[in-house]
Amino acid sequence: MRRDSDLIRSILLAVEEDAHCEVLRLAAIEGYADEAVHFHTRLLVEKGFLRTYLPDRTVGQPWVCVRLTWEGYDFLDAIRDPAVWRSVKRAAGKVGSWSLATLAGIAKAMILVKVEALAVAA
């Protein structure tokens, strides 16, 4: 299965949105199969963006999410704005390849440009 950056962003937003974050309900990620959400959630755990108890999928145990990590929040904050996210994906698409580090780097660079523009305008 290929990584899907939109699904990764959607999962992070869903986890952040859940005030109790006790169970990540797979059906909450509209438009994606449970298997894809499970796969991408595991990638986010492996990357260190989520702290969770890994479920026993053989008995259908749900994901039990403890929280986003500091790194998860940093990445989400960099890509949260939909306009920035569209620009980040467009820029990554021109390169033809992406990683979470690349997406975060592009987003941070775009945010810094906005901050510098605001400082000049002030």
Backbone as ProteinMPNN parsed JSONL, in Angstrom:
{"seq_chain_A": "MRRDSDLIRSILLAVEEDAHCEVLRLAAIEGYADEAVHFHTRLLVEKGFLRTYLPDRTVGQPWVCVRLTWEGYDFLDAIRDPAVWRSVKRAAGKVGSWSLATLAGIAKAMILVKVEALAVAA", "coords_chain_A": {"N_chain_A": [[0.846, -1.171, 0.0], [0.55, 2.193, -0.817], [1.785, 5.228, 0.653], [-0.386, 7.81, 1.758], [-0.623, 11.1, 1.76], [-2.735, 12.875, 2.284], [-4.483, 11.297, 3.789], [-2.89, 10.801, 6.016], [-2.74, 13.391, 7.102], [-5.481, 13.755, 7.642], [-5.931, 11.786, 9.617], [-4.311, 12.734, 11.73], [-5.598, 15.177, 12.246], [-8.105, 14.182, 13.061], [-7.464, 12.782, 15.404], [-6.521, 14.87, 16.987], [-8.846, 16.381, 17.193], [-10.546, 14.833, 18.757], [-11.535, 15.132, 21.926], [-11.215, 13.425, 24.093], [-9.811, 11.343, 23.085], [-9.793, 8.507, 23.262], [-10.463, 6.28, 21.729], [-9.614, 5.803, 18.436], [-11.809, 6.109, 16.048], [-12.221, 4.282, 13.291], [-14.074, 4.637, 11.238], [-14.447, 7.329, 11.246], [-12.824, 8.593, 9.478], [-13.637, 9.699, 6.695], [-14.206, 8.382, 3.44], [-12.109, 6.623, 3.221], [-10.88, 3.299, 3.33], [-11.047, 1.015, 6.096], [-8.74, -0.553, 6.354], [-6.766, 0.971, 5.105], [-6.697, 3.212, 6.767], [-5.878, 1.999, 9.137], [-3.312, 1.051, 8.39], [-1.975, 3.504, 7.827], [-2.195, 4.772, 10.297], [-0.608, 3.128, 11.849], [1.85, 3.705, 10.614], [2.136, 6.373, 11.449], [2.442, 5.999, 14.183], [4.841, 4.554, 14.18], [6.51, 6.525, 13.173], [6.52, 8.237, 15.263], [4.655, 10.19, 15.709], [2.265, 9.711, 16.921], [1.181, 8.528, 20.087], [0.273, 5.47, 21.225], [-1.597, 2.526, 22.1], [-0.946, -0.375, 20.526], [-3.318, -2.166, 18.679], [-4.724, -5.475, 19.018], [-5.249, -6.906, 16.229], [-6.217, -9.348, 15.491], [-8.337, -10.009, 17.096], [-10.025, -7.985, 16.645], [-9.696, -5.661, 18.122], [-10.006, -2.205, 18.9], [-8.144, 0.772, 17.884], [-6.422, 2.3, 20.464], [-5.937, 5.386, 21.4], [-3.569, 7.412, 22.87], [-2.456, 10.013, 22.659], [-1.459, 12.821, 20.539], [1.972, 13.27, 19.764], [4.668, 15.549, 20.665], [6.105, 15.984, 18.314], [4.178, 15.172, 16.486], [2.2, 17.163, 16.852], [3.727, 19.398, 16.037], [4.179, 18.814, 13.309], [1.51, 18.705, 12.402], [0.672, 21.323, 12.98], [2.218, 22.692, 11.136], [1.073, 21.939, 8.718], [-1.607, 22.422, 8.918], [-3.284, 24.586, 7.952], [-5.501, 24.795, 5.274], [-4.899, 26.085, 2.808], [-2.108, 26.325, 2.871], [-1.514, 23.601, 2.98], [-2.449, 22.716, 0.453], [-0.626, 24.111, -1.18], [1.783, 23.006, -0.303], [1.478, 20.313, -1.105], [1.33, 20.706, -3.853], [3.901, 21.736, -4.39], [5.481, 19.563, -3.535], [4.611, 17.686, -5.354], [5.74, 18.602, -7.696], [8.37, 17.928, -7.354], [8.148, 15.227, -7.328], [8.314, 13.277, -5.437], [7.913, 12.453, -1.972], [8.354, 12.841, 1.572], [7.503, 12.685, 5.048], [9.182, 14.434, 6.374], [10.037, 16.051, 4.273], [7.59, 17.226, 3.454], [6.968, 18.643, 5.812], [9.152, 20.371, 5.904], [8.791, 21.923, 3.555], [6.342, 23.129, 4.213], [7.055, 24.598, 6.521], [8.904, 26.37, 5.411], [7.213, 27.834, 3.727], [5.558, 29.017, 5.632], [7.422, 30.609, 6.992], [8.045, 32.442, 4.97], [5.601, 33.79, 4.813], [5.557, 34.942, 7.366], [7.793, 36.644, 7.227], [6.911, 38.363, 5.225], [4.808, 39.597, 6.572], [6.238, 40.941, 8.54], [7.688, 42.794, 7.056], [5.619, 44.295, 6.009], [4.665, 45.51, 8.252]], "CA_chain_A": [[0.0, 0.0, 0.0], [1.309, 3.447, -0.891], [1.419, 6.245, 1.643], [-1.321, 8.833, 1.289], [-0.388, 12.268, 2.62], [-4.02, 13.425, 2.717], [-4.986, 10.446, 4.851], [-2.051, 11.071, 7.189], [-3.217, 14.66, 7.657], [-6.826, 13.525, 8.177], [-5.819, 11.033, 10.866], [-3.799, 13.64, 12.763], [-6.674, 16.11, 12.589], [-9.146, 13.442, 13.782], [-6.963, 12.501, 16.745], [-6.49, 16.139, 17.717], [-10.216, 16.838, 17.395], [-11.194, 14.022, 19.787], [-11.142, 15.692, 23.222], [-10.824, 12.358, 25.007], [-8.881, 10.519, 22.304], [-9.7, 7.171, 23.836], [-10.476, 5.312, 20.641], [-9.677, 6.385, 17.109], [-12.846, 5.388, 15.323], [-11.772, 4.225, 11.912], [-15.101, 5.155, 10.344], [-14.431, 8.783, 11.292], [-12.013, 9.086, 8.367], [-14.519, 9.476, 5.553], [-13.632, 8.193, 2.121], [-10.976, 5.706, 3.258], [-11.141, 1.969, 3.871], [-10.465, 0.786, 7.423], [-7.386, -1.103, 6.208], [-5.867, 2.081, 4.786], [-6.557, 4.022, 7.981], [-5.062, 1.196, 10.06], [-1.94, 1.073, 7.871], [-1.398, 4.839, 7.994], [-2.07, 5.031, 11.731], [0.605, 2.412, 12.282], [2.997, 4.493, 10.153], [2.256, 7.546, 12.314], [2.992, 5.512, 15.452], [6.244, 4.232, 13.919], [7.218, 7.796, 12.982], [6.571, 8.928, 16.552], [3.687, 11.29, 15.725], [1.177, 9.291, 17.809], [1.418, 7.576, 21.169], [-0.914, 4.628, 21.232], [-1.469, 1.102, 22.358], [-1.247, -1.045, 19.264], [-4.401, -3.127, 18.897], [-4.621, -6.85, 18.562], [-6.189, -6.934, 15.097], [-6.792, -10.682, 15.322], [-9.603, -10.064, 17.83], [-10.798, -6.802, 16.284], [-9.547, -4.612, 19.132], [-9.845, -0.898, 18.255], [-6.988, 1.58, 18.245], [-6.571, 3.098, 21.673], [-5.002, 6.486, 21.191], [-3.267, 8.188, 24.053], [-2.35, 11.422, 22.274], [-0.439, 13.234, 19.582], [3.249, 13.613, 20.398], [5.147, 16.894, 20.352], [6.437, 15.968, 16.884], [2.911, 15.108, 15.757], [1.613, 18.5, 16.88], [4.54, 20.284, 15.201], [3.886, 18.522, 11.911], [0.136, 19.111, 12.132], [0.613, 22.787, 12.958], [2.84, 23.169, 9.892], [0.241, 21.627, 7.544], [-3.011, 22.576, 9.301], [-4.0, 25.516, 7.084], [-5.784, 24.135, 3.987], [-4.194, 26.742, 1.699], [-0.705, 25.902, 2.971], [-1.479, 22.18, 2.625], [-2.539, 22.607, -1.018], [0.642, 24.586, -1.736], [2.808, 22.013, 0.035], [1.287, 19.161, -1.992], [1.679, 21.122, -5.216], [5.359, 21.819, -4.452], [6.02, 18.198, -3.444], [4.277, 17.022, -6.615], [6.71, 19.021, -8.727], [9.585, 17.168, -7.103], [7.815, 13.87, -7.731], [8.484, 12.375, -4.318], [7.768, 13.163, -0.706], [8.427, 12.178, 2.861], [6.929, 13.59, 6.042], [10.176, 15.479, 6.625], [9.992, 16.972, 3.129], [6.348, 17.999, 3.546], [7.108, 19.582, 6.924], [10.125, 21.392, 5.503], [8.142, 22.819, 2.596], [5.333, 23.906, 4.953], [7.752, 25.559, 7.39], [9.465, 27.408, 4.546], [6.102, 28.685, 3.295], [5.128, 29.792, 6.795], [8.441, 31.635, 7.226], [7.859, 33.47, 3.946], [4.446, 34.58, 5.239], [5.961, 35.725, 8.544], [8.686, 37.696, 6.753], [6.071, 39.328, 4.515], [4.082, 40.364, 7.583], [7.191, 41.819, 9.213], [8.01, 43.869, 6.12], [4.416, 45.114, 5.864], [4.363, 46.211, 9.527]], "C_chain_A": [[0.896, 1.241, 0.0], [0.86, 4.401, 0.205], [0.55, 7.306, 1.0], [-1.209, 10.026, 2.235], [-1.688, 12.895, 3.106], [-4.614, 12.608, 3.863], [-4.188, 10.657, 6.136], [-2.51, 12.352, 7.877], [-4.594, 14.482, 8.302], [-6.795, 12.773, 9.504], [-5.339, 11.943, 11.986], [-4.867, 14.64, 13.201], [-7.764, 15.424, 13.407], [-8.713, 13.151, 15.216], [-6.967, 13.774, 17.58], [-7.9, 16.593, 18.093], [-10.919, 16.097, 18.528], [-10.685, 14.46, 21.156], [-10.664, 14.615, 24.198], [-9.799, 11.43, 24.38], [-8.692, 9.142, 22.921], [-9.657, 6.106, 22.752], [-10.541, 6.078, 19.327], [-10.667, 5.551, 16.315], [-12.521, 5.431, 13.833], [-12.8, 4.795, 10.941], [-15.117, 6.676, 10.304], [-13.616, 9.387, 10.148], [-12.778, 8.761, 7.089], [-13.746, 9.302, 4.249], [-12.456, 7.23, 2.069], [-11.398, 4.378, 3.871], [-10.446, 1.825, 5.225], [-9.026, 0.29, 7.337], [-6.375, 0.006, 5.928], [-5.633, 2.956, 6.012], [-5.67, 3.286, 8.987], [-3.587, 1.258, 9.652], [-1.275, 2.427, 8.138], [-1.267, 5.236, 9.469], [-0.835, 4.346, 12.282], [1.866, 3.166, 11.824], [3.226, 5.714, 11.041], [2.795, 7.181, 13.696], [4.483, 5.239, 15.279], [7.085, 5.502, 13.775], [7.356, 8.564, 14.295], [5.625, 10.11, 16.635], [2.494, 10.986, 16.62], [1.722, 8.371, 18.882], [0.142, 6.77, 21.286], [-0.578, 3.241, 21.737], [-1.841, 0.421, 21.054], [-2.297, -2.118, 19.51], [-4.025, -4.53, 18.468], [-5.664, -7.009, 17.463], [-6.808, -8.316, 14.906], [-8.111, -10.829, 16.069], [-10.436, -8.809, 17.6], [-10.733, -5.676, 17.303], [-9.34, -3.264, 18.436], [-8.523, -0.244, 18.653], [-7.319, 2.325, 19.527], [-5.496, 4.165, 21.602], [-4.794, 7.237, 22.496], [-3.225, 9.661, 23.689], [-1.423, 11.604, 21.083], [0.84, 13.497, 20.376], [3.607, 15.051, 20.049], [5.44, 16.995, 18.854], [5.18, 15.926, 16.03], [2.222, 16.453, 15.711], [2.39, 19.468, 15.996], [4.242, 20.076, 13.722], [2.485, 18.997, 11.546], [0.009, 20.626, 12.077], [1.203, 23.356, 11.665], [1.925, 22.978, 8.685], [-1.249, 21.845, 7.786], [-3.808, 23.439, 8.326], [-4.231, 24.876, 5.716], [-5.056, 24.772, 2.803], [-2.717, 26.358, 1.698], [-0.584, 24.446, 2.536], [-1.548, 21.99, 1.109], [-1.221, 23.027, -1.665], [1.773, 23.594, -1.49], [2.69, 20.809, -0.903], [1.671, 19.501, -3.433], [3.201, 21.158, -5.377], [5.99, 20.431, -4.405], [5.753, 17.431, -4.737], [5.235, 17.381, -7.731], [8.018, 18.269, -8.581], [9.378, 15.707, -7.498], [7.946, 12.851, -6.621], [8.325, 13.157, -3.028], [8.014, 12.236, 0.471], [7.788, 13.145, 3.852], [7.89, 14.732, 6.356], [10.178, 16.51, 5.496], [8.746, 17.843, 3.188], [6.442, 19.04, 4.651], [8.072, 20.713, 6.567], [9.543, 22.406, 4.533], [7.142, 23.716, 3.323], [6.002, 24.968, 5.816], [8.357, 26.688, 6.572], [8.38, 28.37, 4.08], [5.609, 29.578, 4.435], [6.133, 30.901, 7.095], [8.344, 32.771, 6.211], [6.691, 34.379, 4.323], [4.797, 35.482, 6.408], [6.858, 36.894, 8.121], [7.893, 38.771, 6.007], [5.287, 40.198, 5.493], [5.005, 41.353, 8.292], [7.553, 43.013, 8.344], [6.84, 44.837, 6.001], [4.144, 45.941, 7.116], [5.168, 47.467, 9.706]], "O_chain_A": [[1.88, 1.31, 0.738], [-0.295, 4.384, 0.628], [0.734, 7.654, -0.166], [-1.653, 9.959, 3.381], [-1.744, 13.398, 4.228], [-5.183, 13.169, 4.799], [-4.762, 10.688, 7.224], [-2.652, 12.388, 9.099], [-4.84, 15.002, 9.39], [-7.557, 13.094, 10.416], [-5.903, 11.925, 13.081], [-5.018, 14.913, 14.392], [-8.294, 16.016, 14.347], [-9.518, 13.265, 16.141], [-7.368, 13.758, 18.743], [-8.118, 17.125, 19.181], [-11.791, 16.661, 19.19], [-9.537, 14.191, 21.509], [-9.8, 14.875, 25.035], [-9.007, 10.803, 25.085], [-7.566, 8.672, 23.081], [-8.9, 5.141, 22.851], [-11.428, 6.909, 19.133], [-10.379, 4.41, 15.955], [-12.546, 6.49, 13.207], [-12.427, 5.378, 9.923], [-15.738, 7.259, 9.415], [-13.72, 10.586, 9.886], [-12.597, 7.704, 6.485], [-12.758, 9.994, 3.998], [-11.863, 7.031, 1.009], [-12.181, 4.343, 4.82], [-9.401, 2.427, 5.469], [-8.187, 0.669, 8.153], [-5.261, -0.015, 6.452], [-4.51, 3.391, 6.268], [-4.805, 3.897, 9.615], [-2.718, 1.494, 10.493], [-0.143, 2.483, 8.618], [-0.338, 5.952, 9.843], [-0.103, 4.92, 13.089], [2.84, 3.251, 12.572], [4.368, 6.054, 11.352], [3.522, 7.964, 14.308], [5.294, 5.636, 16.115], [8.236, 5.543, 14.208], [8.212, 9.44, 14.419], [5.76, 10.949, 17.526], [1.785, 11.902, 17.035], [2.601, 7.547, 18.632], [-0.945, 7.33, 21.431], [0.586, 2.843, 21.789], [-2.939, 0.625, 20.537], [-2.175, -2.899, 20.454], [-3.12, -4.732, 17.658], [-6.841, -7.224, 17.751], [-7.825, -8.441, 14.225], [-8.925, -11.684, 15.717], [-11.438, -8.592, 18.281], [-11.622, -4.825, 17.344], [-8.575, -3.186, 17.475], [-7.874, -0.647, 19.619], [-8.393, 2.914, 19.647], [-4.304, 3.883, 21.728], [-5.757, 7.646, 23.144], [-3.883, 10.478, 24.334], [-0.708, 10.689, 20.675], [0.781, 13.905, 21.536], [2.936, 15.691, 19.24], [5.067, 17.973, 18.207], [5.115, 16.562, 14.978], [1.713, 16.857, 14.666], [1.791, 20.271, 15.281], [4.073, 21.037, 12.972], [2.291, 19.621, 10.503], [-0.69, 21.157, 11.214], [0.74, 24.38, 11.164], [1.983, 23.758, 7.734], [-2.068, 21.485, 6.941], [-4.903, 23.052, 7.917], [-3.276, 24.458, 5.062], [-4.639, 24.064, 1.887], [-2.142, 26.094, 0.642], [0.342, 24.091, 1.807], [-0.795, 21.196, 0.546], [-0.751, 22.373, -2.596], [2.615, 23.368, -2.36], [3.696, 20.339, -1.436], [2.262, 18.683, -4.138], [3.733, 20.674, -6.376], [6.929, 20.151, -5.149], [6.576, 16.621, -5.163], [5.512, 16.564, -8.61], [8.7, 18.001, -9.571], [10.308, 15.035, -7.944], [7.708, 11.665, -6.848], [8.567, 14.363, -2.984], [7.895, 11.015, 0.368], [7.557, 14.307, 3.518], [7.463, 15.865, 6.579], [10.306, 17.709, 5.747], [8.824, 19.056, 2.997], [6.043, 20.188, 4.459], [7.827, 21.873, 6.896], [9.773, 23.607, 4.67], [7.096, 24.922, 3.08], [5.56, 26.116, 5.837], [8.326, 27.843, 6.996], [8.595, 29.582, 4.04], [5.285, 30.747, 4.226], [5.735, 32.02, 7.419], [8.542, 33.935, 6.561], [6.778, 35.598, 4.171], [4.392, 36.644, 6.449], [6.693, 38.011, 8.612], [8.179, 39.96, 6.147], [5.12, 41.397, 5.268], [4.599, 42.472, 8.607], [7.709, 44.125, 8.849], [7.035, 46.049, 5.903], [3.464, 46.965, 7.046], [5.023, 48.153, 10.718]]}, "name": "protein", "num_of_chains": 1, "seq": "MRRDSDLIRSILLAVEEDAHCEVLRLAAIEGYADEAVHFHTRLLVEKGFLRTYLPDRTVGQPWVCVRLTWEGYDFLDAIRDPAVWRSVKRAAGKVGSWSLATLAGIAKAMILVKVEALAVAA"}
